[in-house]
Amino acid sequence: MHDALVVLVTTPSAEKAAEIARALVEERLAACGNVVPAVRSIYRWEGKVQDDAEALLLLKTTRARFEALRERVLALHPYDVPEVIALSVEAGSAPYLAWIAGATG
């Protein structure tokens, strides 16, 4: 296991995902943000099954920066309860993992 994390954040649009990604990268909370513009989310909210078009934001960061990243996403995100899920990176290219650490340090 490495110190790197991939963080998943769904957003209402690709534009909102890009706005959040840009802020996090500029603030060195994430090394990179990939915007996947068209995902379909089916979920239960307020007692009803919802079916919505969303965008998925994939963020690369470190464990040390996650709490600050999470707080910033919550501040920038329009949803009442946004998805902010961190997944540990088990393995990867050593130079890429070092880049993540350097870009968020």
Secondary structure by P-SEA (a helix, b strand, c coil): cccbbbbbbbcccaaaaaaaaaaaaaaccccccccccbbbbbbbcccbbbbbbbbbbbbbbcccaaaaaaaaaaaaccccbbbbbbbbbccccaaaaaaaaaaac
